Amino acid sequence: MGRTQAVLDSSSSIGTIDRRIFGSFVEHLGRCVYTGIFEPDHPQADANGFRRDVLDLVRELGVTVIRYPGGNFVSSYRWEDGVGPVSARPARLDPAWRSLEPNTFGTDEFLRWCRVAGVEPMMAVNLGTRGVEEAADLLEYCNHPGGTALSDRRHANGAPEPYGVRLWCLGNEMDGPWQIGHRSAEQYGWLARTTAHAMRRIDPTVELVACGSSGRSMPTFGTWERTVLGFAFDHVDYISAHAYYEECDGDLASFLASGADMDAFIDGVTEAADEVAADRDSDKRIDIAFDEWNVWYLSRASSEERSGWQTAPRLIEDVYSVADAVVVGDLLITLLKHADRVRVACLAQLVNAIGPIMTEPGGRAWRQATFHPFSLTAREARGVSLRAEVSGPTLDTGRHGEVSTVNVAATVEPSRLAVFAVNRDVDNAHELEIDLSRVGRATGAKAVAIFDEDVHAVNTAEEPDRVVPRAIEAVSVEQGSIGLSLPPASWTMVTADIV
């Protein structure tokens, strides 16, 4: 059994945790919207057509911000189709996901849903097939008080008060050749700058996200960020990053170390943004919106075949295992370890399409295995992210090289400590000692973990609680430290009061 020590120091903080890192994503993809969050004929539907059982799970999940309406979908979306009387809304082809979009759920429904759910909206504008004018129009529709054609149209559609949407994405994955309206870095950088300028003229309080790379493996990674920010640096607040991970070729060890890749990705984006700032001799800091991340079995998705144009087809409905939940926990640890630069993050997506929540039309909703590490981290990771000095054994992985066997993050409020740890060793338990001598004295330490003898165990509609957090009973608290054993291939959360 290996042994890892994590030394915490209350005087060595990474940064204050922005609650918006616990965001998620609702796209018109598969059944995320229709029969996901919105199903007017469902027995649990409220007067708006929102599924109350899903709303309850969203609140339990603890998400703070929701990105909408895409994603690839946004790059050919006409927002005007989704407002006004539902009977007058046109159906459209969605070329991104080769689906039929009925537009019975649109901007007003989404923003109303956000208020019911108690989450902040993060809106994306179409810079694929559209541009400056349409983005400015949508902002005016959402945020201007009244007295103009578009704001009065919002009044007529049942929303007299402005929505006050603060967070806006300037397009989606414009570096990707798969994107409708894909552009070069120079073309997109210019468009992002001009769109941002127009939007700030309408509402100076908005926070704007420029498209960064769709993945660290993109051939333009780094160059894309530098070029785009070369145009838009003075006009945006964030640059985005997207990353998805899956177990490939049975290489579970590499999969469990996915956080190492996300860590390098964040470092690369930070370096590129800071180089642009240095070139300009600017004190301005561009932060990161990691507004798409998750486990996604893309190799399975590419083999999906459908005929015809369907409304809300069953697309990318990955069923998540214990191993997937451990990786989601590891990625959350990585985000916490970059709390100084990652200010927004979105687990993609929320329901059905690679979501932590699953539903059946007319039927029940349940939690996937990945629901639990997200929900617990969102609940307990508060205050300041502490730097942890971790010493212990390492693992050699095929995809990420040598990595720490145990990955650790810690957060502290004045009297509350939370430590999150992943044991990436598939075969062996590891002892973890948390040294609190520079933090305080712990009382009432408790631990819960996600693990199972079958790392591929999953939750289903028939067995929705097959994978749930388990209490770790053997937690020692003595002489300024907490000690416990981390099961093989596990995610663990330790909480304690600090005096």
C-alpha positions as CSV (number, residue, x, y, z in Angstrom):
1,M,0.0,0.0,0.0
2,G,1.4,3.4,-1.0
3,R,1.5,6.4,1.2
4,T,0.8,10.0,0.2
5,Q,1.1,13.1,2.3
6,A,-0.7,16.4,1.5
7,V,0.6,19.4,3.5
8,L,-1.9,22.3,3.6
9,D,-1.0,25.8,4.6
10,S,-3.7,28.5,5.2
11,S,-1.2,31.2,4.1
12,S,-0.7,29.6,0.7
13,S,-3.8,30.0,-1.3
14,I,-4.4,29.5,-5.0
15,G,-7.4,31.8,-5.1
16,T,-10.9,32.4,-4.1
17,I,-13.3,29.9,-5.7
18,D,-15.7,31.4,-8.1
19,R,-19.0,29.6,-7.7
20,R,-19.5,29.8,-11.4
21,I,-17.0,26.9,-11.9
22,F,-19.9,24.6,-10.9
23,G,-21.8,25.3,-14.1
24,S,-23.4,23.1,-16.7
25,F,-24.7,23.2,-20.2
26,V,-28.1,22.9,-22.0
27,E,-27.9,22.6,-25.7
28,H,-30.6,21.7,-28.3
29,L,-28.9,18.3,-28.7
30,G,-30.7,15.0,-28.5
31,R,-33.0,14.9,-25.5
32,C,-31.3,17.5,-23.3
33,V,-34.2,20.0,-23.8
34,Y,-37.1,18.0,-25.1
35,T,-38.1,15.2,-22.7
36,G,-35.1,16.4,-20.6
37,I,-35.8,19.7,-18.8
38,F,-38.9,20.4,-20.8
39,E,-41.8,18.0,-21.3
40,P,-45.2,19.7,-21.0
41,D,-47.1,16.4,-21.1
42,H,-45.1,14.8,-18.3
43,P,-47.0,14.1,-15.1
44,Q,-44.4,16.1,-13.2
45,A,-44.5,19.1,-15.5
46,D,-45.3,22.5,-14.0
47,A,-47.4,25.2,-15.7
48,N,-44.4,26.2,-17.9
49,G,-43.8,22.6,-19.1
50,F,-40.7,22.2,-17.0
51,R,-40.1,18.8,-15.4
52,R,-40.2,19.3,-11.6
53,D,-38.4,16.0,-11.0
54,V,-35.5,17.3,-13.1
55,L,-35.6,20.7,-11.4
56,D,-35.3,18.9,-8.1
57,L,-32.2,17.0,-9.3
58,V,-30.7,20.2,-10.8
59,R,-30.9,21.9,-7.5
60,E,-29.4,18.9,-5.7
61,L,-26.6,18.8,-8.3
62,G,-25.7,22.3,-7.2
63,V,-25.1,23.9,-10.6
64,T,-24.7,27.7,-10.5
65,V,-24.7,28.7,-14.1
66,I,-26.1,27.2,-17.3
67,R,-24.7,27.8,-20.8
68,Y,-27.3,27.9,-23.6
69,P,-28.3,27.2,-26.5
70,G,-25.0,25.6,-27.7
71,G,-22.6,24.3,-28.5
72,N,-22.6,23.4,-32.2
73,F,-26.3,24.1,-32.3
74,V,-25.8,27.8,-31.9
75,S,-23.8,28.2,-35.0
76,S,-26.8,28.0,-37.3
77,Y,-29.5,29.1,-34.7
78,R,-31.9,31.9,-35.4
79,W,-32.9,33.1,-31.9
80,E,-35.9,34.9,-33.3
81,D,-37.5,31.5,-34.1
82,G,-37.7,30.6,-30.5
83,V,-39.6,33.6,-29.1
84,G,-43.2,34.7,-29.4
85,P,-46.4,32.6,-29.7
86,V,-45.4,29.0,-29.9
87,S,-48.0,28.3,-32.6
88,A,-46.3,30.8,-34.9
89,R,-42.7,29.5,-34.4
90,P,-41.2,27.7,-37.4
91,A,-39.6,24.3,-37.4
92,R,-36.0,24.3,-38.8
93,L,-33.4,21.8,-39.7
94,D,-30.5,21.7,-37.3
95,P,-27.4,20.8,-39.4
96,A,-25.1,20.5,-36.4
97,W,-26.8,17.4,-35.0
98,R,-28.9,16.6,-38.1
99,S,-32.1,17.0,-36.2
100,L,-35.5,18.7,-36.6
101,E,-35.8,21.7,-34.2
102,P,-39.5,22.6,-33.4
103,N,-38.5,25.8,-31.5
104,T,-41.2,25.3,-28.9
105,F,-38.5,26.0,-26.3
106,G,-36.4,29.1,-26.8
107,T,-34.8,32.1,-25.2
108,D,-37.8,33.2,-23.0
109,E,-38.4,29.6,-21.8
110,F,-34.8,29.1,-21.0
111,L,-34.4,32.3,-19.0
112,R,-37.7,31.5,-17.2
113,W,-36.4,28.0,-16.4
114,C,-33.1,29.5,-15.0
115,R,-35.1,31.7,-12.6
116,V,-37.2,28.7,-11.5
117,A,-34.0,26.6,-11.1
118,G,-32.1,29.4,-9.3
119,V,-29.2,29.4,-11.7
120,E,-27.4,32.1,-13.7
121,P,-27.8,32.0,-17.5
122,M,-24.8,32.1,-19.8
123,M,-26.0,32.9,-23.3
124,A,-24.2,32.1,-26.6
125,V,-24.6,34.1,-29.8
126,N,-24.4,32.7,-33.3
127,L,-21.1,33.8,-35.0
128,G,-21.2,30.9,-37.4
129,T,-24.0,31.8,-39.9
130,R,-24.8,35.2,-38.4
131,G,-22.8,38.0,-36.8
132,V,-22.7,41.5,-35.1
133,E,-26.3,42.6,-35.8
134,E,-28.0,39.5,-34.6
135,A,-25.8,39.3,-31.4
136,A,-26.6,42.9,-30.6
137,D,-30.3,42.3,-31.3
138,L,-30.4,39.3,-28.9
139,L,-28.7,41.4,-26.2
140,E,-31.1,44.2,-26.6
141,Y,-34.1,41.8,-26.5
142,C,-32.8,40.3,-23.2
143,N,-31.4,43.3,-21.3
144,H,-32.8,46.6,-22.5
145,P,-35.5,47.9,-20.1
146,G,-38.0,49.0,-22.8
147,G,-39.0,51.6,-25.3
148,T,-37.4,49.9,-28.4
149,A,-38.8,47.4,-30.9
150,L,-36.9,44.5,-29.4
151,S,-37.3,45.2,-25.8
152,D,-41.0,45.9,-26.3
153,R,-41.2,42.6,-28.1
154,R,-39.9,40.9,-24.9
155,H,-42.6,42.8,-23.0
156,A,-45.2,41.4,-25.4
157,N,-43.8,37.9,-24.9
158,G,-44.5,38.0,-21.2
159,A,-41.2,39.4,-19.7
160,P,-41.6,43.1,-18.9
161,E,-38.5,43.2,-16.7
162,P,-35.0,42.8,-18.4
163,Y,-33.4,39.4,-17.9
164,G,-30.1,41.0,-17.1
165,V,-27.9,38.3,-18.7
166,R,-24.3,39.0,-17.8
167,L,-22.3,36.1,-19.3
168,W,-22.1,35.8,-23.1
169,C,-20.2,33.5,-25.3
170,L,-19.0,34.9,-28.6
171,G,-19.8,31.9,-30.7
172,N,-18.8,28.3,-30.2
173,E,-15.7,26.3,-31.2
174,M,-14.9,28.4,-34.2
175,D,-11.5,26.7,-34.5
176,G,-13.2,23.4,-35.4
177,P,-13.7,22.4,-39.1
178,W,-16.9,20.6,-38.0
179,Q,-18.4,24.0,-36.9
180,I,-21.0,25.6,-39.2
181,G,-19.3,28.8,-40.2
182,H,-15.8,27.7,-39.2
183,R,-13.3,30.5,-39.5
184,S,-9.6,31.1,-39.3
185,A,-8.2,32.6,-36.1
186,E,-7.8,35.9,-37.9
187,Q,-11.3,35.9,-39.2
188,Y,-12.8,34.9,-35.9
189,G,-10.6,37.3,-33.9
190,W,-11.8,40.3,-35.9
191,L,-15.5,39.1,-35.7
192,A,-15.2,38.6,-31.9
193,R,-13.8,42.0,-31.4
194,T,-16.4,43.8,-33.5
195,T,-19.2,41.9,-31.9
196,A,-17.9,42.6,-28.4
197,H,-17.6,46.3,-29.2
198,A,-21.2,46.4,-30.4
199,M,-22.5,44.5,-27.4
200,R,-20.7,46.7,-24.9
201,R,-22.2,49.8,-26.5
202,I,-25.6,48.3,-25.7
203,D,-24.8,47.0,-22.2
204,P,-21.4,47.9,-20.7
205,T,-21.9,45.4,-17.8
206,V,-21.7,42.2,-19.9
207,E,-18.9,39.7,-19.4
208,L,-17.7,38.3,-22.7
209,V,-16.1,34.9,-23.6
210,A,-14.0,34.6,-26.7
211,C,-13.7,31.1,-28.3
212,G,-10.5,29.4,-27.4
213,S,-9.4,26.0,-28.6
214,S,-11.8,23.1,-28.8
215,G,-9.2,20.8,-27.4
216,R,-5.5,20.7,-26.4
217,S,-4.9,18.3,-29.4
218,M,-6.1,20.8,-31.9
219,P,-3.2,21.6,-34.4
220,T,-3.8,25.4,-33.9
221,F,-3.8,25.2,-30.0
222,G,-1.8,28.1,-28.6
223,T,-1.5,29.9,-31.9
224,W,-5.3,30.2,-32.0
225,E,-5.4,31.8,-28.5
226,R,-2.6,34.3,-29.3
227,T,-4.1,35.3,-32.6
228,V,-7.7,35.7,-31.3
229,L,-6.6,37.7,-28.3
230,G,-4.4,39.7,-30.5
231,F,-7.6,41.1,-32.0
232,A,-10.0,40.9,-29.0
233,F,-7.9,41.3,-25.9
234,D,-9.2,44.7,-25.0
235,H,-12.8,43.7,-25.5
236,V,-13.3,40.3,-23.8
237,D,-13.0,39.0,-20.2
238,Y,-12.5,35.3,-20.8
239,I,-11.2,32.8,-23.3
240,S,-12.8,29.4,-23.5
241,A,-11.4,25.9,-23.2
242,H,-13.2,22.6,-24.1
243,A,-12.1,19.1,-23.2
244,Y,-13.6,15.6,-23.3
245,Y,-12.1,12.3,-22.1
246,E,-12.8,8.6,-22.5
247,E,-11.3,5.3,-21.7
248,C,-9.6,4.1,-24.9
249,D,-8.3,0.6,-25.7
250,G,-8.8,-0.6,-22.2
251,D,-6.2,1.8,-20.8
252,L,-8.0,2.6,-17.5
253,A,-4.8,3.9,-15.9
254,S,-4.5,6.7,-18.5
255,F,-8.2,7.5,-18.3
256,L,-8.1,7.9,-14.5
257,A,-5.2,10.4,-15.0
258,S,-7.2,12.6,-17.3
259,G,-6.8,15.5,-14.9
260,A,-3.2,15.7,-15.9
261,D,-4.2,16.6,-19.4
262,M,-6.7,19.2,-18.3
263,D,-4.0,20.7,-16.0
264,A,-1.6,21.0,-19.0
265,F,-4.4,22.5,-21.1
266,I,-5.1,25.2,-18.5
267,D,-1.4,26.0,-18.2
268,G,-1.1,26.4,-21.9
269,V,-4.1,28.7,-22.3
270,T,-2.9,30.8,-19.3
271,E,0.6,31.1,-20.9
272,A,-0.8,32.2,-24.2
273,A,-3.2,34.8,-22.7
274,D,-0.4,36.2,-20.5
275,E,2.0,36.5,-23.5
276,V,-0.6,38.7,-25.3
277,A,-0.9,40.8,-22.1
278,A,2.9,41.1,-21.9
279,D,3.2,42.1,-25.5
280,R,0.8,44.9,-24.8
281,D,2.4,45.8,-21.5
282,S,-1.1,45.4,-20.0
283,D,-2.1,44.7,-16.5
284,K,-5.3,43.2,-17.7
285,R,-5.7,39.5,-17.1
286,I,-7.8,37.2,-19.3
287,D,-9.3,34.5,-17.3
288,I,-10.5,31.1,-18.5
289,A,-14.1,29.8,-19.1
290,F,-13.7,26.1,-19.2
291,D,-17.3,26.0,-20.5
292,E,-17.3,22.5,-21.9
293,W,-15.8,19.5,-20.1
294,N,-16.8,16.0,-19.3
295,V,-16.3,12.3,-20.0
296,W,-17.7,11.6,-23.5
297,Y,-17.2,8.4,-25.4
298,L,-16.7,10.1,-28.8
299,S,-15.6,6.9,-30.4
300,R,-19.1,5.5,-29.7
301,A,-20.9,8.7,-30.8
302,S,-19.2,8.6,-34.2
303,S,-20.7,5.2,-34.9
304,E,-24.3,6.3,-34.2
305,E,-26.5,6.1,-37.2
306,R,-29.9,7.6,-37.8
307,S,-32.2,8.0,-40.7
308,G,-34.2,11.1,-41.4
309,W,-34.5,14.3,-39.5
310,Q,-36.0,13.6,-36.0
311,T,-37.0,15.8,-33.1
312,A,-35.1,15.1,-30.0
313,P,-33.5,11.8,-31.1
314,R,-31.6,9.8,-28.5
315,L,-28.0,11.1,-29.1
316,I,-24.9,10.5,-27.1
317,E,-26.7,9.2,-24.1
318,D,-23.6,7.7,-22.5
319,V,-24.3,5.6,-19.4
320,Y,-21.6,6.5,-16.8
321,S,-19.7,4.1,-14.6
322,V,-17.8,4.3,-11.4
323,A,-14.6,4.9,-13.4
324,D,-16.2,7.8,-15.2
325,A,-17.4,9.3,-11.9
326,V,-13.8,9.1,-10.6
327,V,-12.5,10.9,-13.6
328,V,-15.2,13.6,-13.3
329,G,-14.1,14.0,-9.7
330,D,-10.4,14.2,-10.8
331,L,-11.3,17.0,-13.3
332,L,-13.1,18.9,-10.6
333,I,-10.0,18.7,-8.5
334,T,-8.0,20.1,-11.4
335,L,-10.4,23.0,-11.8
336,L,-10.1,23.8,-8.0
337,K,-6.3,23.7,-8.3
338,H,-6.6,26.5,-11.0
339,A,-9.1,28.7,-9.1
340,D,-6.9,31.7,-9.7
341,R,-7.6,31.6,-13.5
342,V,-10.6,29.3,-14.1
343,R,-13.6,31.5,-13.2
344,V,-16.3,29.8,-15.1
345,A,-16.7,26.1,-16.0
346,C,-19.6,24.0,-17.5
347,L,-20.1,20.3,-17.2
348,A,-21.5,19.4,-20.6
349,Q,-24.3,18.6,-20.6
350,L,-27.0,18.6,-18.0
351,V,-29.6,16.0,-19.0
352,N,-29.6,12.9,-21.1
353,A,-26.9,13.9,-23.7
354,I,-23.7,13.0,-21.8
355,G,-25.5,14.3,-18.7
356,P,-25.3,13.5,-14.9
357,I,-29.1,13.4,-15.0
358,M,-31.1,10.9,-17.1
359,T,-34.8,10.8,-17.9
360,E,-37.4,8.7,-19.7
361,P,-40.2,10.4,-21.6
362,G,-43.3,10.3,-19.4
363,G,-41.2,8.4,-16.9
364,R,-38.7,8.8,-14.1
365,A,-35.5,10.8,-13.7
366,W,-32.4,9.5,-12.0
367,R,-28.8,10.3,-11.1
368,Q,-25.9,8.9,-13.1
369,A,-22.7,7.9,-11.3
370,T,-21.1,11.2,-12.3
371,F,-23.8,13.2,-10.5
372,H,-22.3,12.4,-7.1
373,P,-18.8,13.8,-7.2
374,F,-20.1,17.0,-8.9
375,S,-22.9,17.5,-6.4
376,L,-20.7,16.9,-3.4
377,T,-17.9,19.1,-4.7
378,A,-20.3,21.9,-5.5
379,R,-21.8,21.7,-2.0
380,E,-18.5,21.6,0.0
381,A,-15.8,23.4,-2.1
382,R,-16.2,26.9,-0.8
383,G,-14.1,29.8,0.2
384,V,-10.4,29.6,-0.8
385,S,-8.6,26.9,-2.8
386,L,-5.4,26.0,-0.8
387,R,-2.1,24.9,-2.4
388,A,-1.4,21.3,-1.3
389,E,2.2,20.1,-1.2
390,V,1.8,16.5,-2.2
391,S,4.5,13.9,-1.8
392,G,4.0,10.3,-2.6
393,P,4.3,7.6,-5.3
394,T,3.7,8.1,-9.0
395,L,2.3,6.1,-11.9
396,D,3.5,5.7,-15.5
397,T,0.6,6.1,-17.9
398,G,0.6,5.5,-21.6
399,R,-1.1,8.8,-22.5
400,H,0.1,11.2,-19.9
401,G,3.5,10.0,-18.8
402,E,4.3,10.0,-15.1
403,V,1.6,11.3,-12.9
404,S,0.9,11.5,-9.1
405,T,-0.9,8.4,-8.0
406,V,-3.1,10.5,-5.7
407,N,-4.4,13.9,-6.9
408,V,-5.5,16.3,-4.1
409,A,-7.3,19.6,-3.8
410,A,-8.3,21.4,-0.7
411,T,-10.6,24.3,0.1
412,V,-11.2,26.2,3.3
413,E,-13.7,28.6,4.7
414,P,-13.0,30.3,8.1
415,S,-14.1,27.2,10.0
416,R,-14.7,24.5,7.4
417,L,-12.2,22.3,5.5
418,A,-12.9,20.1,2.5
419,V,-10.2,17.9,0.9
420,F,-10.9,16.1,-2.4
421,A,-8.6,13.2,-3.5
422,V,-8.5,10.7,-6.3
423,N,-6.6,7.4,-6.1
424,R,-5.6,6.7,-9.7
425,D,-4.1,3.3,-8.9
426,V,-6.4,0.7,-10.4
427,D,-5.2,-2.2,-8.2
428,N,-4.1,-0.8,-4.8
429,A,-5.4,1.2,-1.9
430,H,-3.3,4.2,-0.8
431,E,-2.9,5.8,2.6
432,L,-3.5,9.6,2.6
433,E,-2.2,11.8,5.4
434,I,-3.5,15.4,5.4
435,D,-1.1,17.6,7.4
436,L,-3.1,20.4,9.0
437,S,-0.4,21.8,11.3
438,R,-0.4,25.1,9.3
439,V,-4.2,25.3,9.0
440,G,-5.6,24.5,12.4
441,R,-7.0,21.6,14.4
442,A,-9.7,19.4,12.8
443,T,-12.8,18.1,14.6
444,G,-15.5,15.8,13.4
445,A,-13.7,14.7,10.2
446,K,-15.9,12.6,7.9
447,A,-15.2,11.0,4.5
448,V,-17.3,9.7,1.6
449,A,-16.1,8.0,-1.5
450,I,-17.1,6.7,-4.9
451,F,-15.6,3.3,-5.5
452,D,-16.7,-0.3,-6.3
453,E,-15.1,-3.7,-7.0
454,D,-16.7,-3.3,-10.4
455,V,-15.3,0.0,-11.8
456,H,-17.7,-0.3,-14.7
457,A,-20.8,-0.5,-12.5
458,V,-23.6,2.0,-13.5
459,N,-26.9,3.4,-12.5
460,T,-30.0,2.7,-14.5
461,A,-33.7,3.5,-14.4
462,E,-34.2,0.0,-12.9
463,E,-31.3,0.3,-10.4
464,P,-30.8,4.1,-9.9
465,D,-28.8,3.7,-6.7
466,R,-26.3,1.0,-7.8
467,V,-23.5,3.6,-7.6
468,V,-23.8,6.1,-4.6
469,P,-21.3,7.7,-2.3
470,R,-20.1,5.4,0.5
471,A,-19.0,6.5,4.0
472,I,-15.4,5.8,4.9
473,E,-15.5,4.8,8.5
474,A,-11.8,4.6,9.3
475,V,-10.8,8.3,9.4
476,S,-8.2,9.2,12.1
477,V,-7.8,12.7,13.5
478,E,-4.7,13.2,15.6
479,Q,-1.9,15.6,16.2
480,G,-2.8,18.1,13.5
481,S,-3.5,15.6,10.8
482,I,-6.2,13.5,9.2
483,G,-5.5,10.0,7.9
484,L,-7.5,7.6,5.8
485,S,-7.2,4.9,3.2
486,L,-8.2,5.6,-0.4
487,P,-9.7,2.6,-2.2
488,P,-8.3,1.6,-5.6
489,A,-9.7,3.7,-8.5
490,S,-11.7,6.0,-6.2
491,W,-12.8,9.6,-5.6
492,T,-13.0,10.7,-1.9
493,M,-14.1,13.8,-0.1
494,V,-13.0,14.6,3.4
495,T,-14.8,17.4,5.4
496,A,-13.9,18.7,8.9
497,D,-14.5,21.7,11.1
498,I,-11.4,23.7,11.8
499,V,-10.6,25.4,15.1
